[in-house]
């Protein structure tokens, strides 16, 4: 794998993990949103990723990476809380809150953040290697 290929792979991963962190931020910001334009509580959003492979040289040269297929809504059940005085309470007095779990979101954010940092390290190392090679060529 050439140095620019590794930078391309790391760059696609940086983009994907940044989107994941943005999605988590949106989930956390809406953790108590009981009413949306679509009706009902906010639904947790999850990015969907897929690997990218480019077999340009007959299978001898695999350039990998990550691409975003989209952002899907988690179809899990909402959290129900008994609050009969809430304006969004149903007939039994329960309010449907988003299916966002604070612990899960914070764990996902930690994973996404660490993966982002690891890929940033790849880019930094690739840049340093490139600069070192240029210094050798300059003599």
C-alpha positions as CSV (number, residue, x, y, z in Angstrom):
1,X,0.0,0.0,0.0
2,X,1.4,3.4,-1.0
3,X,1.5,6.3,1.5
4,X,-1.2,8.2,-0.3
5,X,-3.5,5.1,-0.2
6,X,-3.1,4.9,3.6
7,X,-3.9,8.6,3.9
8,X,-7.0,8.1,1.7
9,X,-8.2,5.2,3.9
10,X,-7.5,7.1,7.1
11,X,-9.2,10.2,5.7
12,X,-12.4,8.3,4.8
13,X,-12.4,6.8,8.4
14,X,-11.9,10.3,9.9
15,X,-15.0,11.5,8.0
16,X,-17.0,8.5,9.0
17,X,-16.1,8.7,12.7
18,X,-16.8,12.5,12.7
19,X,-20.3,11.8,11.3
20,X,-20.8,9.1,14.0
21,X,-19.8,11.7,16.7
22,X,-22.2,14.3,15.2
23,X,-25.0,11.7,15.2
24,X,-24.3,10.8,18.8
25,X,-24.4,14.5,19.7
26,X,-27.8,14.8,18.0
27,X,-29.1,11.9,20.0
28,X,-27.9,13.3,23.3
29,X,-29.3,16.7,22.4
30,X,-32.7,15.1,21.9
31,X,-32.7,12.7,24.8
32,X,-35.9,14.3,26.2
33,X,-37.6,15.3,23.0
34,X,-41.1,13.9,23.3
35,X,-42.7,15.6,20.3
36,X,-41.3,15.9,16.7
37,X,-42.7,17.2,13.4
38,X,-43.2,13.5,12.3
39,X,-45.2,12.9,15.5
40,X,-44.1,11.0,18.6
41,X,-40.8,11.1,20.4
42,X,-37.4,11.5,18.7
43,X,-35.9,8.3,17.5
44,X,-32.3,7.5,18.0
45,X,-30.2,7.8,14.9
46,X,-27.4,5.5,13.8
47,X,-25.0,5.9,10.9
48,X,-24.6,3.0,8.6
49,X,-21.1,2.4,7.2
50,X,-19.7,0.0,4.5
51,X,-16.2,-0.8,3.4
52,X,-14.8,0.5,0.1
53,X,-12.5,-1.7,-1.9
54,X,-10.9,-0.7,-5.2
55,X,-9.4,-3.6,-7.1
56,X,-7.9,-1.5,-9.9
57,X,-5.0,-3.8,-10.6
58,X,-6.6,-7.1,-11.0
59,X,-6.9,-7.9,-7.3
60,X,-3.3,-7.0,-6.5
61,X,-4.0,-3.6,-5.2
62,X,-6.8,-3.2,-2.6
63,X,-7.5,0.3,-1.5
64,X,-9.8,0.2,1.5
65,X,-11.8,2.8,3.2
66,X,-15.1,3.6,4.8
67,X,-18.2,5.1,3.1
68,X,-21.4,6.2,4.6
69,X,-24.5,4.4,3.4
70,X,-26.9,6.6,5.3
71,X,-28.3,7.4,8.7
72,X,-31.1,5.1,10.0
73,X,-33.5,5.4,12.8
74,X,-33.4,2.9,15.6
75,X,-36.8,1.2,15.7
76,X,-36.5,0.3,19.4
77,X,-39.4,1.0,21.7
78,X,-39.5,4.4,23.4
79,X,-38.8,4.8,27.1
80,X,-42.2,5.1,28.9
81,X,-42.4,7.3,32.0
82,X,-45.4,7.8,34.2
83,X,-46.1,11.6,34.2
84,X,-49.8,12.2,34.1
85,X,-49.4,16.0,34.1
86,X,-47.1,16.1,31.1
87,X,-48.8,17.5,27.9
88,X,-47.7,14.5,25.9
89,X,-49.0,11.9,28.3
90,X,-51.2,9.2,26.9
91,X,-54.6,8.1,28.3
92,X,-52.9,6.0,31.0
93,X,-50.6,8.9,32.0
94,X,-47.4,7.6,30.4
95,X,-45.1,9.8,28.3
96,X,-43.1,8.2,25.5
97,X,-39.5,9.4,25.6
98,X,-36.8,8.8,22.9
99,X,-35.1,5.4,22.8
100,X,-31.8,7.1,23.6
101,X,-29.7,5.5,26.4
102,X,-27.2,8.0,27.9
103,X,-24.7,5.2,28.8
104,X,-24.8,3.7,25.4
105,X,-24.3,7.0,23.6
106,X,-21.4,8.0,25.9
107,X,-19.8,4.6,25.2
108,X,-20.3,5.0,21.5
109,X,-18.8,8.5,21.7
110,X,-15.7,7.2,23.4
111,X,-15.3,4.5,20.8
112,X,-15.8,6.9,17.9
113,X,-13.4,9.4,19.5
114,X,-10.6,6.9,20.0
115,X,-11.0,5.6,16.5
116,X,-10.8,9.2,15.2
117,X,-7.7,9.8,17.2
118,X,-6.1,6.5,15.9
119,X,-6.8,7.5,12.3
120,X,-5.5,11.0,12.9
121,X,-2.3,9.4,14.1
122,X,-2.1,7.5,10.8
123,X,-2.4,10.7,8.9
124,X,0.2,12.5,11.0
125,X,2.6,9.5,10.7
126,X,2.1,9.5,6.9
127,X,2.8,13.2,6.7
128,X,5.9,12.8,8.7
129,X,7.1,9.9,6.5
130,X,6.5,12.0,3.4
131,X,8.4,14.9,4.8
132,X,11.2,12.6,5.8
133,X,11.4,11.2,2.3
134,X,11.5,14.7,0.8
135,X,14.3,15.7,3.2
136,X,16.3,12.6,2.0
137,X,15.7,13.6,-1.7
138,X,16.8,17.2,-1.0
139,X,20.1,15.7,0.2
